[in-house]
């Protein structure tokens, strides 16, 4: 019944009725919270009155069983005690706690099944899992309220069929709600088609209706087709009215042509500017005005756009050329900074000469700033190498300070005092024949010794 490593092994149990079929009238034992079957039945559909998700608290295994001095573990059942295993890895209290934790794990599995049932997650599979788990209870190597778990598993199995029926009702309810939603969307589209003159907003709303329409599933096919025809017809009617409205706007296109010609003249005057940021901002404003001017007649609109864009391209080509010159300068700066790093990196060695390293770093930083900017893609690499040198020097300075830190040395000395105190307690306990107290004091002394070694090592290794 025992393993060489002292772990528990289940022992034979007494024959009796399966735990999944508890006797009527058995009351739940103390120490294990769980709902009764009556409470689960009264809770109603999971979607309207969900069962509470039960997270079992740790039980007191001494209420439900015992572990003899020879390590034999017993659990109490309605039929009497039965052996659940043997514990050889420690004293009886540790064995009792071990089998109690195994019961808590089993109770957690039951609570998860209750939560699944309450959430409406595949009632058929939940029922099968509950029945399978119930079959293991008569031989479970645990100490706890096994009869209570059997009652809960029986309630889960009993109410799984009810949950499946509720799921079916929920599906029908959802179908009805989705049908009503599509009817409302179709009616809204018909109202837009008949009344709205806010062309952009109404067109956007019709597209939103279509997007929402595509997300609504589960409507009866014939009903869905009829509702779609209503929406489609409304959208077509709206498009016809909008087309008629814009046909009346042709006269405004002549004004748009005049405005765009003025914008072309302004763009051509700015094309030779070298005030890059300010002129670029003006071009952005001109482009906004261009878009706000509306459409001119098609052929004129395309020709004016080519003229406007040509002036814009001249300016931005000049700006790009200037940027290329700047990039070349930045590239030379990157080469110079890389050369500085190659020159100073070997000289900055704070481990051998901290003050010399500090002086060399200050000189490097001054020369670095004087070089100027580098290309964006090189910035991270070069700055990272400089920051690494700065970090080495900073860490060496910090380490030098910590080596003489009186607080760290005092802390290590305090740890050594605690070691001596616990060793003295262990000696007294040993002399008094209190072996367990002596072992406990020695363990605490060892822990403080490790902390003292670590504290001293932290100072000495800096």
N, C-alpha and C positions, 0 to 999 in steps of 0.2 A: 504493500500500500504506500510505500515511500520511495522516493528517488534518492540517489546518492547526494544530490545537491540540496536536499532538504525541501524541495518544492512539494506542494500538495498534490495528492492523487485521489480521485473520487473513490469512495468505498461502496460496497453494496448497500442498496436501500431496501426497506421493507416493502413487500407487495401491498398495493392498495389501489383505490380508484385513481384515474388520471387527474393531474392537477388542473387540466383544462376544463374539467367538469366539477366544480366545487359543490359541496353539499349546500342546499338551501338553508338560510338562516345563519351561516357563518358570518361573523362580524369581522371587519378589517382589524388587524392588530395595530397597536400603537407604534409610532415611530416611522411609518411609511405612508405619506400622503398620497391618496389616489381617489378618483371619483367612483362612486358606486354605480351599478347599472341603472338604477332609478334616476340618478342625477344625470347620466348621459342621455337617457331617453327623454327627460324633461327639457333638455337643452335645445331641442328643435333643430331645424336645418342649419348646416354648418355655415352657410353664407349669411344667415340672419342672426343666429345665436351661437357663435363659435365656441367650442369647448376650450377651456383654459389649457395652455401649453404647460405641462407639468414638468418641472425640473426637480427630480427626487433629491432630497437632502440626504446627507450621510446618516445611515441608521445606526442604532446601538445594537451591535450583533449579540451582546450578552443577553438581550431580551429573547432572542430567537434560537440560541444554541450555546455551545460551550466547546472548549478544547481541553481534553484531559492532559495531565502532566506527561503522559507518554506520547502526546502529540495527536491522539485520535480526535477528530473533529466531528461534532454531532449537531444536527439541526432538529428543531421541534416541528412536528407536523400534527395535523388532527389525528393521525393514526398512531402517534408516538414519535419517539426520537429515531433518527436514522443516521448512519455514518456517511459523511460526505467526503472524507479524505483524511490525510495524515500530514502533520506539520512538524518538520524537523529542522527548520531554518532559524529557530529562535525560541523564545519562551511562549507559554500558552497565550498570553495577552496579544503578542504579535501575530500568532496564528489566527486568533479570533478576529483581529482587525483585518488580516488578509482575506479570510473568507467573507467578512462583512463587505470589504471593498468589491469583491467579485459579485456579491449580491447587488451592490449599488450599480455596478456596470449593467447587470441584467435589468434592473429597474429602469435604467436610462434607456435601454432598448425598448422597453414597454412604453415609456413616456414618448419616445419618438414615433412609435406606431400610433399612439393616441393623437399626437400632433398631426400626423399625416391624415388620419381619419377626419380630424376637425377641419383640416385645410381642404378636404375634398380631393386628395391626391390618390387616384386609382384605388377605389374602395376594394375592388376584387383582389388586387395584389396585397393590399393591407390585411385583408382577411386571411389570405393564405399564409402570410408571414406570421400573423398572430397565432394561427393554429399550429404552425410548425414550431414556434417558440414554446407554446403551451406543452407540446409533447416532450420537450426537454426538461421541464420543471421537476418531474418525479426523480430524476437522477442528477439534477444540477448540483455541482460541488460548491454550494454557497451557503451562507448562514444569514437568514433574514426571513421576512414575511412572505414565504413562497406561496402560501394560500392566498394572500392578498394579490400577488401578481397573477395567480390563476383567475381570480375574480375579474381583474381588469382585462386580461386577455379574452376572457369569455364575453365581456361587455363589448370589446372591440369587434369580435367576430359577429356578435348579435346585431350590432348597429352598422356593419359594413353594407349589408343589403339595403338598409334604409338610406345610407349615404349614396349608394349607386342610384337609387330612385330619385333622390334629391338632385343628383347631378343631371339626370335626364330632364327633370323639371326646369333646372337652371338653363339647359340648352334650349328648351322651348321658349323660356322667358327671354333669353338673349335673341332668338330668332324674331320674336315679336317686337322687341325694342329696336332691332336693326331695321326691320321693315318700317316701323314708325319713323325712324330717323331718315330713311331714304324718301319716304313720302313728304316729310318736312322739307328736305333739300329740293325735291322736285317742285314743291309749291313755291319755295323761295325763288327758284330760277324762273318760274312763270311770272312771278311778281316783278322781278328785275326786267325781264323781257318786255313787259307791258308798260312799266312806269318810269324806270330809271333813265336819267339823262347825264349822270356822272359816268362818262364813258370809261375812263381809265379804272376808277374804283369798281364800277360794275363789272367790267371785263376781268379784273383781278379776282373779284368775288366769285364769278362763274368758274374761273380756273381753280380757286380754292374748293368750291363745291365738288368739282371733278376729282381733285386730289383726295378729298375726304370720301367721296363715293367709292373710290377704288379700294379704300381700306375697310369698307363695311362688307362683311362676308356672312354667309349662312342664310340669305333670304331665298324664299321659294323661287325657282327658276322662272315660272310664268309671271309671277308678281314682279320680279326683278326686271324682266324684259319690258313689261308695261311701264314701270316707273322710269326706266332708261329712255324710252321713247318720249315720255313727257319732258324729261330734262333736255334731251337732244333737240326737240322741237323748240323749246324755249330759248336755247342758246342760238339756234339758227335765226329766230325772230329778232333777237337782240342784235346779232351781227348785221342783219339787213337794215335795222334802224340806224345803227352806228354808221354804216356805209353811206346812207342817205344824208346823215348829218355832215360828214366830212366832205361830201360832194359840194356842200354849200361854202366850204372854206377856201375854195380855189382863189377867191379874190385876195385872201390874206397872203397867198404865196408870192404875189408881186411885191408886197412890202418886205417879205423875207428876202427876196432877191436883192432889193436895194440895200438892206442892212448887211448882207453878206459881202456885197461889193465894197462897202465901207470897211468891213473887217479885213478884207484882202489888202486894201491900201495900207492900213495900220500895220499889218504883218510884214508887208514889203519894206516899210520904213524901219522896222525893228530888226530886220534880218542881218544887218551889218553890225549890230551892237556887240560890244565886248564886255558889257556889264552882265556877266553870266547869271548870277542869282536873281537880280531884279528883273532882267528881261525874260528869263524863264518863267518867273511868276506872272509877268504880263501876258505871255503866250498862253499860260494856263487859263487866265481870265478870258482872253479872246476866244479860246476854245469853248469855254462855258457859254459865252455869249453866242457863239456860232450855233451851238446845240439849242439854245433857247430861242433863237431867231425863227425856228420852224423851217419847213421844207419849201424851197423854191421849186418852180417847174423842173422836172427831172433832168433834162439836158443841161439847163443853166446851173442847176444845183451841183451836178457832177463836175462841170468845168470850173465853177467857183471853188469847189473843194480842192481840185488839183492846184489851182493858183495859190490858195491859202496854204496848203500843205507844202508847196514848193518853197515859199518864203520861210516857213517854219523849219524845213529841212536844212536850208542854208545856215540859219542861226545855230541849230543843234550840231551840225557838222563842224562849225567853227568851235563850238564849246567842246566837242569831243576831241578835236585836235589839241586844244589847250590842255585838256585833261590828260592826253597822251604824253605831252611834255612834262606835266606834273608827275605822272606815273614814272617816267624815266628818272626824274630827280629822286623820287621816293625809292626807286630800285637802287640807285647809287648810295642812298642813305642806308639801305638795308645791308649792302656790302660793307659799308664803313662800320656799322654796328656789329656785324658778324666778326669783323677783324678785331674790334675792341674786345669782344668776348673771348676770342682765341688768345688774345694777348694777356687778358687779366685773369681768366679762369685758373690757370696754373698758379698764379701768384697769390690768389685769395685762398689761404688754407688756415682757417681759424683753429684747427686742431693742433697746429704746431706754433702759430704766432697769431694770437687773437688780435692784438693791437695793430700789428702790421696788416692783417686782413681788413680790419676796419678802415685803416687809412687808404688802402688800395681800393676798397669799395667806394669810399667817398670820391676819390679821384675818377673812378670809372663812371659814377653817377653824373658827375659834372660834365664829363666829355660826352656821355650818352645824350644828355639833354641838349647839348650844343649841336649835335648832328642833325636833329630834326625828325620829321615824320618818315614812316616807311609804308610800303603797300599794305593794305588791310590783310591780305592773305599771309603776310610774313609777320604781322604784329604779334600774334599769339605765340609763335615759336620763339621769337627774339625776346619778347617781354618775359616769357616763361623762364628762359635761361637766366635773365637778370634777376628775376624774383627768386630763383633757386639759390643764387649766390647770396642774396640778401637774407634768405631764410637760414642758410648755413651759418652765417655770421651771427644772426639773431639767436639761433638755437644754442650756439657755442657760448654766447654771452649769458644766456639764461642758465645753461648748465653750470657755468662757473659760479654763478650766484647760488644756485641750489646746493652745490657741494659744501657751502659754508652756512647753509640754512639751519639756524639753531632749532627751529621748530621741528624739522624732520628728524634731527638727532635726538631731541627730547622724546619725540613720539616713539622711536625705536627703543629707547631706554624704558619707557613706560610699558611697552609690550614685554620686555624682558622681566620686569617686576611682576607682571601678571603670570608669566610662566612660573616664576619661583613660588608665587602664592598658591597656584594650583598644585604644583609638585609637593608643597608642604601639606596641603589638604589630603593629597593621595597617600602620603606617608602616614599621616594620622589615622586615616580610614583603614589602611592596611594593618596598622598596629592594633586597631580596635576590632579587626576581623570583619570589617564592612567591605567585602570584596567589590560589590557592585558600585558603591560610592567611590572607591579608589579608582576603579576603571573609568568611571565618568570624569573624575578630576584629572586623570592622566590624559584622557582624550581632549579635555579642554586645554590642558597645558600644551599638548602637541599643536592644537590649533593656534594658540597665541604664539608658540615658537615659530610656526610657519609665517605668521604675520610679521614677527620681529625680524626674521631672516629677510623677508621681502622688503621691509622698510630700510634695513641696513644696506641691502643690496642695491636699492634704488639710489642711495646716496653714494655708495662706493663705486657704482658703475658709471656715474656721470662724468 
